[in-house]
Amino acid sequence: MKILTAGLALTAALIVAGCGGGSSTPSAASSGGGSATTQSSASETAVSTTNAVGSPMSSLSDYNNATSSLQSIARNTESLQLGTCQAPSAGGSYEFFAPDKNGDANSTEQQYFYDTSCTQLGRDIVRIWTSTGTSSETVSRTAKIYALGNATAIATRTDAETIVNATFDQYGFAIPADGFARANAGMLQYSGSNAVASDDELVVSPSAGSSESFCGDAAGYNVNGIAALGETFGWQGGAFSGGTRTVNADGSVTWTATHAGSTAKGAIGSLSIAAGTQNTACPIATPMFTLSGGTSLGSYSIPAVATYKSGLLIGLTISNATLASGATLNVTTNTGVSPTNSNFISGVIANAGTQVATFAVDAFGDGTLTMSSGGTQYVITDWHVVR
């Protein structure tokens, strides 16, 4: 598919949200060693850390799965065949439809699969766009999320996008090389109820050769909180600048940035997102989105490098990120397995040199967060934690 709107910058949150089958329901304190207070503190660190990584990853995936194919066509590295199963060398497969399978005007549909023959559906993404001027449009986007082997969607993400200062292709995607500004309000529903609210904006400058600079900000929180902890967790990515989006020789796209922000916690129902004016240029002086309510858990700084091809994440590296309460995070990619394998991306969260938790997800951002003491697990879906 093509790669358009790049992503929010990996600044906000790997919010752990419920994925499909297999994982246990988390408890307030595990039966393993340590008091309930210690276990709760460790869980707060792990959940807020995951939140500090995932939201941007979710946003980047949204941007890239919509635009990579057309970008590749422009570089003569990949042909786009409407309604035909495509199996890139990275693993998995996809199909692209324009208009969508329902035949809606000004629409596209992208389906991503766990296997290489387009039979085990992982994501079904429909976009409907409306032109609001020669260089602007609004987009309604709905992504249905499927667990491996599950024919019924386990979650749905809806996004309302506003794109300005852009040049659009025939499918309504902004062309990254010409620059654009995008604001988005998103909601992830899990098991029929609102689970994660996440809003972000991104400004991409016109290209200079094979790369563009970008900046952005984001805010989000768990709407229904983590019941086992009796709390909800949120994040806010500052108005970072200095990110770089690079188109590689093989048609893949790499996003590089150090994302700074803060995390917070509060009683369930106490957090919200305040929205201001959309920014259209870098650097950003006043973020469009800010988190309201709760108590600060501290700040984070996350140097991240994420690479996508044909809309699929094929590599993520985070080295020595610093997080709230002195925690650290390192994330690596297991290149020995397919991107659709649940152990494709793995991360280790540590505090004072002691491992606190680990997580493992596939390229879609589905997997589990596991506490090192006691083994409590939180389920991750679309890079978010919901219970």
Buried (B, 14 or more C-beta within 10 A) or exposed (E): BBBBBBBBBBBBBBBBBBBBEEBEEBBBBBEEEBEEEEBBBBBBBBBBBBBBBBBBBBBBBBBBBBBBBBBBBBEEBBEBEEEEBBBBEBBBBBBBBBBBEEEEEBBBBBBBBBBBEBEBBBBBBBBBBEEEEEBBBBBBBBBBBBBBEBEEBBBBBEBBBBBBBBBBBEBBBBBBBBBBBBBBBBBBBBEEEEBBBBBBBBBBBBBEEEBBBBBBBBBBBBBBBBBBBEBBBBBBBBBBBEBEBBBBEEBBBBBBBBBBBBBBBBEBEBBBBEBEEBBBEBEBEEBBBBBBBBEEBBBBBBBBBBBBBBBBBBBBBBEEBBBBBEBBBBBBBEEEEBBBBBEBBBBBBBBEEEEBBBBBBBBBBBBBBBBBBBEBBBBBBBBBBBB
